[in-house]
């Protein structure tokens, strides 16, 4: 629904420095549309790159009226909280935006279109609930295993550890190197940015593998298919990784990890194991001793955003020694070193 010429505002009230703000951060980093502002009253009259220097400059404003004055046409709800609920104090802003003629992009599980469509005031105005499946897939059958292309899946040690960012950086790298590649978004941020994909956590568990398989087969003409990861095998609340593995039958993996973490963000009592052994677990689960294609981890993507430059370089070097693989932070240093192997095997 989002057209590339539409001007966007991102609503992030209270979450510019929150871990739940990853929807807004992802849109700021990768969306091609003009972003006129971010809305957060706490940081108004500053700029987003005052807080995140690696983002393009976008003003932070106090309220929706300021966004309208900057000619915003679409309001994106810029958070991705655990459980995917719309904060109750955001509903007045959503109603006000609709009454002022803005369209809404909602990546949360609480759906808005049925609830608020009566507030739409313009012919070309809309509400896009990103987490609504648009097809019912067949049960997966492992058809992706028979494809002759490369299928690269991001896997992680935890939720929100950089899988989407890594996948989009690999996509950028593939375009720069003129590879015939496709990107399968599996979460609300990737779908919003690319306009296509599958909201994996909105599918019934029995349908999840089939949804991934169907999308991989749709992209089968590409030499490289990049599949955005979700969740983690390590997380007790996640069911996402196995459907992604079975549906895509990956030939290559990239492990994504928050560099400063030794335990899950939540629940904190679960320890992150040795990364080399965790990589072997993901590889063996993908391969199942020859039942599916051999899947090789080609590198480690570290999110070092909480570390300074010296600390980041130190942990990258230590991780490379442990895993014996190329290691990078894709935002700080790019993905060239990891991805070069995609050109050779």
MODA-V592346 format. One line per field, one symbol per residue. psi: psi as a letter, one per 40 degrees, with the letter a starting at -180 (. if undefined). A space follows every 50 residues. Layout:
psi: ???
This chain:
psi: dhieehhiihhfheedeideeddddddddehdihhdihhhddeieaided dgdeiihhihididdddddefhdhhhhfigihefihhdeeddddddddde eiihhheidhiddddedeeheideiihhhdfhheihiihieedddeieah hhhhiieiifeeddddddddddddddefigiihhheiddddddeeiahgd eeiiddedddddddddddeeeidhhhhhiiaiddheeheddddddddegi diihhhhhdeheiidhheehhhihdddddddddddddffediihhhheih hhhfdeiiddddddddddddddefihhihdddeiedddeddded.
